[in-house]
Amino acid sequence: MNRTAFLAALGLSLALPAFGELDKDDPDAELASFQLPPGFEANLFASEREGVIKPIQIRWDARGRLWVIQSTTYPS
């Protein structure tokens, strides 16, 4: 699956359960809650457990790498 299809699936087809139904700090529970169309899949690249705290922007570079800008003081 290419990156564009993956992002389109997340942006258009992602349905999350109502707030409070899952542990917001558990990336596995969050990933399991995704409802994607047949043939699509979601992959966890990083989480707060792995050090990504308060991401404020993401960008793909020409080599297909994902860069994340984060700030522990955002939005203050």
Protein Blocks (a to p, Z undefined) as FASTA:
>chain_A
ZZklmmmmmmmmgccddehiacfklmklmmmmpccdehiacddfbdfknopahiabdcdd
fkopacddddfkbcZZ
